[in-house]
Amino acid sequence: MQVLTNCVVVGPEEAFRGTVTVEDGRIRDVERGLSQIPGALNLEGRHLIPGLVEIHTDNLEKHIQPRETRWPGLIALLAHDAQVAGVGITTVLDAVCIGVDRDLHGNRRDFVSDTVEGLRAAKAAGCLRADHLLHFRCELPHPAMVDDFEAHAGADELLLVSLMDHTPGQRQTVDLQRLRKGYERMGPVSDEWFSSVVTQEQEKQAKFAADNRRRLLALVRQRGLVCASHDDATEEHVREAVREGIGISEFPTTMEAAAAARRHGMKTVMGAPNVVLGGSQSGNVSAIEAARAGVLDALSSDYAPVSLLEAAFQLSRELGIPLPRTIAMVTLEPARMVGLSDRGSIEPGQRADLLEVDAGAGFTLTRQVWREGVRIA
């Protein structure tokens, strides 16, 4: 048994000075006041929150391919695991692309086999700090996407599938000049090359996307997986997802889409970096404004694991949203979205996935992290 006391317990409804008792990997008791039990761990007034739940991060891909090199999947996964655990993420859905062979500059981007095999090996060895699950990001215009999905969909860790379409000219890439500037960060781009890329991608979408969407959704339903739309930009995008039984809108790009998702009963997920940086790097709707309008349900760290915790505290400080509500955006809400009912809140019976946070200096600092009662960072 372990007793954590003299901490600000951030529960699902309120935050209070109290004590949490952990036994056999679960939260046994949550009480107000300080414990006098010998051996109780005094957290000296710092916050105690649930372990963070991340349902969409591309961070593993950066470890598999940090530059033009390619790292073995297991080694990359262990590096990624250490990073996410160190910033308080105790459950992570590693997002990997299905239907992307190479980027437009010819660099290999087929990471799914490396990820699934690395995850299997790491779990067999018992060497992971966080609980790793899978999120397949399925690129609808790719001709082999459905076959690629079926080849890996048997992974036990797969919980979430998102429908993605990065075809130039729509959703995330309405502004073609912004898209071109993104390509130019990797080297010079000629008018001829850029025009040919746009044309090729639009032709692929016209030929494959609709049928792939239909076939993929049938497979998702057969397997009982959770499904999300991605980069919704209009009310019609949201209506299409609702008609298909999709309950999550990931990274809506406009306030119109975020508000429509809320009206139609969908849950919204937006980027924690968007909050920390004060806006979207892609020119999309501000997550802070979405939170202010009451149409933001959960946050994802996307490409920056360190942003998740900071964004939750920042929303509370800047907008006056009660801390339990903003903490739920990075714990309880994402857990429930993907069907995880045993974690995400500090309540008796829940997993003892816990995080000690020092937020007294105007920024957040992770002090200690526990997964199922065992310290992992």
N, C-alpha and C positions, 0 to 999 in steps of 0.2 A: 504493500500500500504506500502511496505517495501523497503528501499533502502540500498544496501550494497555497500560501496565504499572504495577507497584506498586499493584495493586488486589486486593481480596478477590473472586475470581471465584466466583460462585455457580453451580456446575454442576448437572446433574441429580441427582447422587449426593452431592456434597460441596462444601464451600466451602474455598478455599485461596488463599494469596497467589500471584499469578501474572501472566501476560502473555497477551493475546489479540491475534492478528494478523488484520487484515481486508484483503481484496483483492477487487475487483470486486463489492462488495456482499455478499460472503459471508465467513463466518468461515473463515480458512485454517488457523490453528494455535491451540491452547490449551496453554500450557505453565506449569509451576510455576517460581517464581522471577522475578527482575527482569530486564528486557532492558537491554542496554548499547548498543543500536542508537541512533545519533544521530538525534534527531528523534522518538523515542518519547514519547508523551504520558504524563506521570507523574500518576496519579490520587491520589497521596498517601495511599494506604491505604484509600480509600473502596471501597464495594461496587460491583461491576459485575454487573448482572443482565440477563436477557433483557428486551426490550421487552414491556410489558404487553399482554395480549390480553383485550379486553372483548367479551363476546358478548351482553350485554343491558343497554343503557343507554337511558333515556328522556330523556337530557340534551338531545338535539337539539330535542325538542318544546318545551322551555322557551325555546329561542332563536327558534323559529318563532312562538311565542305567549307572549312574556314577561309580558304583562298581558292586557288585552282587545284589544290591537292584534295585527296579523298582519304578520310580517316576510317579505320575499321568501325563498324557499327557499335560494337560493345564498348570500345574505348571512348567513342564519342558520347554514348549514352551515359557512361559513368561521369564524364566531365559535366554534362548537362545536369545530371542528377545532383551532383554536389552544388551546382549553382542554384538550382531551384530550391533545394532544401535550405540553403544558406540564407535565403530571403523569405523563408517561412511558408513555402508552398509544400504542403504535405500530400496533396493529391493533384496529379497532373495528367491531362489528356494530351499526349504528344501528337501534334497535328502533322500529318504527312500527306503529300500530294499523290493522288491517283490520277493518272492520265497526263503526266508531264514527263517527257523523256529528257529534254534538254531545254535550257532557256534560249532566248532568241539570239544569244551570242555563241551558242554551241556548247555551253558547259552542261555536263550531265546533271540532271535533277531527279533521277529515279532513286529515291531514298527509301521506298517502302520496304524492300527486302532487307536492307541493312537495319532498318528500325525494328521490324518484327523479329528478325533473327537475333539482333543484339538484346532486345527485351527478353526474349525467351532464355538466352544464355545467362543474363544478369539475374533473372528471377530464380533460375535453377541454382545459381551460386549463392543466392541470398545476400547480394551485395548492394542492393539499392536502398537509399535512405527514404525517398518519397515513394508513394504508391503510384505507379505508372500505368496508365490506361491509354487507349488509342482513339484518335479522331481522324477519320479519313476525309480529306478535302478533295472532292471529286470534280475535276475540270470537265464540264459537260461537252465542249466542242471536240475533245480528243477522240479520234476514231476507235481507239482500243480501250477507252476508259472502262467500259462495263466489264470487258474480259479481265482487265487488270484488277478491278474491284473483286470480282468473283475469285480470283486467284489467292487473295489475301483475306477475304471477308470471314474466314473461319477462325481468325485469331480470337481467343477467349477474351482478350482485353478490349476488343472493339466495342465502344459504347455509342459513338456519335458519328454521323455522316453529314457533311454539308455540301450543298449544291452550289458549285462555283462556276462563274463564267467571266473571264477576264478579257473577252473580245474587245478590241479597241472600238470606242465610240459609244459605249453604254455602261451602265452601273458605275463601277469604280473608275472607268476610263473614258468618261464623256469628253473631257478636255484632251484632245490629241496632242496639243503642244506641251502640256504638262507631262503626258506619257513620253513624248520624245525626249524631254529633258531628263527623264528618269533613265532612259536608255543611254543618253550621252554621259551619264556618270561613269559608265563602263567603257567609254571610248567614243571617238567621233562617229557620227551617224549622217549618211548622205540622204538627200531628198529621195533619191531613187530607192535606196534600201528601205527607208522608213515607209514609203508608199507601198512597196511590195509586201512588207510585213503586215501592214494594216489590211491589205486586200486578201492575203492568204488566210489570215486569222478570221476575217469576216466570212470568207467562203467556207471555211471549216465549220463555223458556227451554223451557217445556213444549212449545211449538209447533215450534220451529226447531232447538234445540241438537243433538239426537241425529242428525237427518238431515244437518245441516251438518257434524257431526263425521265421519260416514261419507263424505260427498262430498269433504270437504277431504283426509282421509287418502288417498283414492284418487288425488287430484291430486298430493299430496306424493310418493307412491310413484312415480307416473309420471315425475316430474321428478327423482327421485333426491335429494331434499332431506333434510336432517337435521331431525328432529322432536323436540319437547320437550313434556312435559306441564307444567302450571303450577299452583302452589298445591295440590298434593296434600295432603290432610288425613287420609286414612285408608288402611289397607292395601288396601281395595277400589279406591280411586283408582289406586293403584300397579299392582294386578293388571290393571285395565282397560288401562292404558298398555302394560304388558308384552304383553298379548294382542294389542295393535295394533302391536307391533314398535317401540315408542318406547323410546329408550335414555337419555333425559335427563329428570330430574325437577327442574324449576326452582322454587326457593323453596318447598320443602315446608313446610307450616305447623306440623307437629307432629313430635315425635321418633318417634312411631309410623310416620309416613309416610317420614321420612328413613331409619329403620332398615329398613323394608320395601323401600325402593328399593335399599339396599345388598344385602339378601338376594337380591333378584331380578335383580341384575346391572346395575341402572341407575346412571348417574352423577348425583350431586347438585350443584346450584348454589345457593348462598345469598348473601345480601346482605353486601357489605363494610361498608356503614353499620351493619348489625346488630352487627358485630364492634366497630367503632370506638366506637359509642355504648353498648356493653355489653348490647344487647338489641334486640328488634324493636319498632319504633314502632307496629306493628299488633297487638302482643300475641302474636305467633307464637313458635315455638321459637327459643331463642338459638343463633346460629351458633357462638358459642364453645363451648356445651355440645355441639353437634353435632360440632365438631372434636374435643373431648375424648373423645367416644364413638366417634370413628373413622368417622363416617358423612358427612363433608363432603369433597367432591372438589375443588370449584372455587368461586371467589368472583366476584361481579359487582358493579360499582359502582352499578348501578341508577340512582339519581337524583343521585349525588354522585361525579363522576370522581375527586376527590382521595382518596376513601376506599380505593381499590383497593390502592395501594402501602402505605399506612399499616396496613391490616388484615393484610396478609401478614407484616409485621415484628412487629405486635402479637401475632399468634397464636404466633409463635416465642418472643417474650419472655415472654408470660404462661403459656403451656402447656408450654414446653420442647420443642416440636416442632422438629426440625432445620430450619434456615432453607431449605435446598434444597427440602424438602417444602412449606413454606408458599409459597415463591416459585413453585413449580410450580402452585399453586392459582390463580395469576393470570397464568400464562404457558403452560406446557406442557399442563396439563390442559384448559383451555378451547380451546386451539388444536386439540388432537387430537379433542375432542368434536365439532367442526364440520368435521373432515376436513382441517385445515391441517397438513401434515406438514413444512413447510419452515421453521418458526419455533417459538419458544417455549423454546429451550434454547441454552446456549452450548456448542456442539460444532462440529467441523469440518464444513463443508458447509451448515450452517444459515444462514439470512439473518442478516446483521449488523444485527439490530434489537436495540439495546443501550441500557442506562440506567445512568448513574453516579448512585449514591445516597449521600448523607451521612446516616448513621443514628446518629451519635455523641452527639447531644444528647437522646436519648430520644424523638425523633420523626424522621420521614423528610423529607428535602429532596432534590428532584430537581435535580441539577447540570447534567447534559448528557444529551441524548437523540439517538440515531442510528437512522435507518431505512435499511436496506440500505447501511450505511456512510456515509450522508450525515447530517450533523447537522441536526436539525429543531427543536431547542429547547435 
